[in-house]
């Protein structure tokens, strides 16, 4: 799972395996390790929950971001064939946190260091490989 953060916006990009987990109602989690020190990590997790009707975002207990999404929203997305699903969550001072969860497509151009393993085939791919 890839995570892009820009101001008050979170964008999660899921591989095919992660999408399958979400579709089955299971949560997914990834982490970034900053150093060799224990606990020096940033976790980001998408939790699929059957007991909520609204999206929520909170600090992850281990440090990082935890986004909870109603199971019905995830199931509807999985069955729709859409690229992604998004929601704005109201936060204090009349502001919003925008969350986007989408399929991670393979790149159209080779980029050094880019890992396309497990991504969805890009719809504009014409026998191109990365």
N, C-alpha and C positions, 0 to 999 in steps of 0.2 A: 504494500500500500504506500502510495506517495502522498505527501501532504505539502500543500503550498499555503503559506500564510501571507496575507497582504492586508495591513491595517485591520479592519473589522470583518475580514473575510477568511474563511477556511475552505480549501478545496481538496477533497480526498479523491485520489484516482486508484481504482481497484483493478487488480489482475483478474483473469478468468476464474482462478481458484478462489480468490476472495469474494468475488461476485457469487459464486456457487455457495459459499458459506453463508453469506447474507441472505441469499434466496431461500436457504434452508432454515433461516431464523436464528443462525448462530452469530455471535459477535466476533469481531476481528480486532487484533491489536498489533502494533509495531512499536519499535523504540529506536531511539538514537542515543548511542553511548558517547559521552563527551570525553571521558578519560578512563584510566584504569581504576579509579576510586569507586568503591561500592556505592551504589545509589546515585551516581552522577549520570543520570539518564533522563531523557525526555520521552515519555510514552504518549502515544496517541491511539485512541480506541473508538470504534463504532460499536455501540451496544444496541442490539435489536431487542425491544421489550414489548411484551404483549399487554402489560399493565398500564401503559401510558397512551394518551391520545395526542400529545404535543411533543415536538422536538425539544430537547434540552441540551445545554452544554455546560460543563463544569470542569473544574480542575481535577485532573486524574489523581487518585490517592497516592500514586507512586511518583507524581510530578509530571505534568503535561496536560493533555486535553482529553476529555471523555465526552463524546457526543452520543446521546441516547435518542433513538428514532423508533417510533411506533412500528410494530411488526406489520401492521396492515399497510402502511406507507411503503415499506420495503418490498412487500409481496406485490403490491400494485405496480411498483417500478419494475421489478423483475419480470413480471408478465407482460409489460407494455412494449418492450423492445426499444424504449427510449435510451438515449445516451446517458442521461443522468436524472437526478432528482435534487431539488433545492428547497431551502426554507429560510426565512428570516426570523430570528429569535429576538424578541424585544429585550433590551438590557437597560440598566438605569440611565437616567437623564435623557429619555426619549431617543435613545440610540438603538441600533440594530446590529446583530451579528449575523452575517450571511454565511450559510453553510451549503456547499455543493458537494454531492457525492456522484461520481461518474465513472464510467468504464475507461480504463487506460488503454488507448489504442497504440499500436506499434508506430514507430516514426516512419516518415516518408523519406527522410534523408539520413544518411549515416552520420552519427555524432559520437565522437570519441568519449568513452566512459558511460554512454547511455546503455542501460540494460533493458531490452525488450522481452526478456524471458517471461512467458505467461501472459503477455498482453493480448488484447483482442486484435484480430486482423483489421487494419485500417480500411474503411470503406472505399477510399480512393486509391488503394494499392492496385497496381497493374503489374504483377510479377516483380515488384520491387522488394528488396530485402534490406534490412538495416544491420 
